[in-house]
Amino acid sequence: MRATIGEAARLTGLPAKTIRYYESIGLVAPAGRSEGGYRLYDTRAVRTLQFIHRARELGFSVAQVRELLALWQDRDRSSGDVKAVAQAHIAEIDRRMQELQAMRDTLGHLVDKCRGDHRPDCPILADLAGEAAEARAGAAGHRRDTAVDGDTAEDR
């Protein structure tokens, strides 16, 4: 098979621009050229592009895709090496999911605190402006300066 970049794009689901990018960074070997100078992709290149597309759909970084491609092309590899890359990616996904959940929780709390009425005061904007953090830091500092018996640091 000798597919033009348009045909390769159709077969892989990748935009032609992305295929050119992957070629430029060495994820896929440079395409051969027709007499007219058009890129021509053989079956192996199309399969490689399909592999890259699926790996990117699963969220693997370009560096991880490069590593997975090397493992895919190495017939002497162990499946344990491939599994380790996938497990590391799962751990990163889990970390990002926790970060997203924390962001969602914080934003949900701010939305709950916002009255959403005609008044201009808004805890969402105050938090974005850092005013809420300053207020929390000030309150924490005041609590730190107050002893259990109610004496402040200046009283001691």
Secondary structure, 3 states (H helix, E strand, C coil): CCEEHHHHHHHHCCCHHHHHHHHHCCCCCCCEECCCCCEEECHHHHHHHHHHHHHHHCCCCHHHHHHHHHHHHCCCCCHHHHHHHHHHHHHHHHHHHHHHHHHHHHHHHHHHHCCCCCCCCCHHHHHHCCHHHHHHHHHHHHHHHECCCCCEHHHC
